[in-house]
Amino acid sequence: MTAPLPRRLLAEGLGTLLLLAIVIGSGVMAERLAGGNAAIALLANTAATVAGLWVLIELFGPLSGAHFNPAVSAVMAWRGALARREFVPYVAVQLVGAMLGAWLAHTMFDMTVVQWSTKLRSGVGQWIAEAVATAGLLLTILRAPSARVAPLVAAWIGAAYWFTASTSFANPAAAFGRMWSDSFAGISPASVPAFVAAQLAGAAAGALLHQALGASARDGSPR
């Protein structure tokens, strides 16, 4: 990443904004069109998220690394791939972008712009699911060949929407953004702290597993 920090922060903030607009907006559209069929709604939400995430990583990856995720930024700072002094600014723009993405989705669908989710998501199974989803995400990011990161990350998130009990937030910024939306994709603010803790634990586990597995096709060294 050779772009100046302000440009990289713009890319991170804009990318996270668009990601949350995709996740929340597609959830609203899916719920409206599915006629009460939750499986169809989730399938549509998944497809939009996979496609959108793939595009966003391809667009913004060369500029900022396309983290869009404080857990990813934390691991990259620990590994030295992101300057540690840049970690807090990265997280700040990710969180602001996530909130603005929720508000953008609401605006597009003529909903109340500022709202809180009432959807409780709790329980050991969901916390374990978030740890597994985030660990898998970090393993994918760290071990995938550079040219295939975007499709493989998008594919992992799409799969984890369906095989995890939590539908794979795998991202503290996503949890923060989704608590601002009382919609299909929302999460109650009371449920967010445990989700974030599980995501951070999963990110650490993913980074340690990567290190234990040794050199990857991408970096040639375990670091």
N, C-alpha and C positions, 0 to 999 in steps of 0.2 A: 504494500500500500504506500504509494508515493505522493498521493494528493495531499494538499495542506489540510490541517486539522479542521478548520471551519467547513471545508467542502465535504470531508468525511462525516462530520457530525450532521450536516444537512442530509447526506445520503442515508445515514442511520435513522434519523428522525422521520424522513419522508418514507423510507422503506417500512418502518414499523407502523406508521400511520396507515399506509396502504394495506399492509398485512391485516391489521385489525379491522379496517373497513371491509376487506374481503371476507374475513371470518364472520363478522357480525352481520354485515349486509346480506351475505348469502344465506345465513341462518334465518334472517327475517323473511327473505324471499321464499326460501324452502318451506318454512312453516306456513306461510300464507297459501302456497300452492299445493302442499301435500295433503290437505284435507284431513288433518289429524293423524296421518300415517307417519309416526316418528322415524321409522326405518327409512322411508323415502326421503324425509327431510334431512336425516343425517347423511344419507348417500349423496344428496345434492350439495350439502355443506362441505363434505369431504372433497368432492370433485373440484369445487371452486377453490378450496384452500390449496389443494395439490397444484392445480394449474397456476394459481396466483403466486404461490411461494416459489415455484420453479422460475417464473418470469422475474420476480423481484431479486432473487439471488443472482441470476444472470446479469441483470441490469446494474445492480449496486455492488456486487461482489468485487469487481475490479477497483472500485473507489474506496469502500470502507471495510470490506470483508463480509458485508451483509450478515452481520450478527443478528440484529433485530431482537436481541435476547440477552439480558444481563448475565444469565448463567453461562452463555457462550463467551461473552466478553470477559467474565471472571476467569474462565479457564485459559483463554488466550493471553490474558495479562499474566497469569501464573506461569505459562509456558514461554513468555517473552515475545509472543507474536503481536501483542498490543502493549505499547508503553504504559507502564503502571500509572503514570500521571494522567493518561487519557481515559482510564477506566471510568472514573466518576462522570466526566462529561458524556461518555458513550451511554452510560446507564440513564443519565438525566434526560437526554434527548429521546432515548427509547421509551421511557415512561411517559413523557409528554406526548410523543407521537402516538403511543397506544391510546391514550385518553382522547386525543383529537380524532383518531381513527374511529373510535366509537361514536363520537359526536357527529362525524361526517356521515356515517352510516345512518344514524337517526335522521339527520337532515334530509338525506336522499329519499327516505321512506316516510317523510312527513310525520315523524314521531317526536315526542318531547325530547329536546336535545339533551338536556342534563337530567339523568335519572340514575337510580341505584338498582342493582339486581336484587331480586328476592329469592333467587334459586340457590338453595343450600346444596353444597357438594361436599360431603364429609364421609369419614369412615376409613378404617385401616386399609381396606381394599383399594379405595381411590388414591390414598397417599402412596401406597406401594406402586400403583399404576403410574402415578406421576414420576416417581423415582425411576421406574423401568423405562418409561418413554423418554425421559431426559437423558438417562445413561446411554440409551440407544442412539439418540440424536447426536450426542457428543462423539460416540464411537464412529458414527457415520461421517461426521464432519472431519474428524482427525485422521481417519484411515482411508477415505475414498480418494481415488485419483483425482487430481485437480479438475480435469475436464468433465468429471462426472459428479461433482459435488451437488450441483443444483438438482438434477433428476433424482439422485439417490436420497438426498435430504427430503425432498418433496414426497418421494415414495414411502420413506420411513414414517413421516407424519401421517400420510394417508392410511397406511396400514395400522398405525397405532390409534387412529381415530376409532378403529373397529375392534382391536384385540385388547385394549386397555379399558378398565372400568370407568376411567375419568374422561375418556375421549381425547386424551393426549393434548393437554395445554403445553406441557414441556417448556415453559417459558414464563418467568416471573412478570415480564412486561405484558404478555398476553393475559395473564391472570389479573393484573392491575387494570388493563384496558377493559376487559370483559366484566369487571365488577361495576362499570359505569353503564351497563346495558341490561335492562330488565327484559331480555329477549331470549330466543332459543339458545344462544351461545353464552348467556350471562352466567355469572357466579356471584353469590352473595359476598359482600365485604368480609363477613365473619368467617367465611371459608377460605379466604385468600392466604392468611399467614401459614396455615398448615400446608397448603399447596406449594407455596414458595419454599418452605423448608424442605419439603420432599423433592422439589425440583433441584435445589442446590445440592442436596445429598446425592441425587442421581447424577448431576453434572460431575461432582467429585469422583463418584464411582466410575463413570465413563472415562474420565481422564486417567485414573489409576489403571483401569483395565487396558486402555490403549498403551500405557507405558509398560505394563506387564507383558503384553503381546509382542512388543519389540517393534522393529522398523516396519513402517507402512509403505505402501506403493507410492505415497505422495511425498513424504519427507525424507525417506531413506535412513532415518535414525529414530530411536525410541524417544529421545528428549524427555 
